[in-house]
C-alpha cells in the first residue's frame, strides 16, 4: 500500500521515442523512515501519471546512508509489450508485489 509519509519530485525526464518510453530520475524524500519499497514507488508514479501500473518499472532505487532521500530511475512505457521486450527479467521480478514476487522466486528455485 502507498504510504503518504514520503513525497517525490521528478528531477529529470527524457522521452526515448525509439524504445517508446519515458525515462525519469525521481527524488524521493522519506525523512524519518526507511526507503520505500519499489512496488510502492511504482504505484505512486503510476497514480501520478494516471496510467496502468504495468507500464511503470523502477530500474534502481539508491539511498545514501543517513539521508532521508533516495534517487529512483524509472521507465514508463507506452505499451506493456515493449516493457516485456526491454526490461530484464530480474527487474520485472523486483517490481512485482511482495506476495507475487515471493511465489515467482519460489517457482524459479524449484526449477
Secondary structure as UniProt FT lines:
FT   TURN            4..5
FT   STRAND          7..16
FT   TURN            17..20
FT   STRAND          21..29
FT   TURN            31..32
FT   HELIX           38..49
FT   HELIX           53..55
FT   STRAND          56..63
FT   TURN            65..66
FT   STRAND          69..77
FT   HELIX           80..86
FT   HELIX           89..94
FT   HELIX           98..110
//
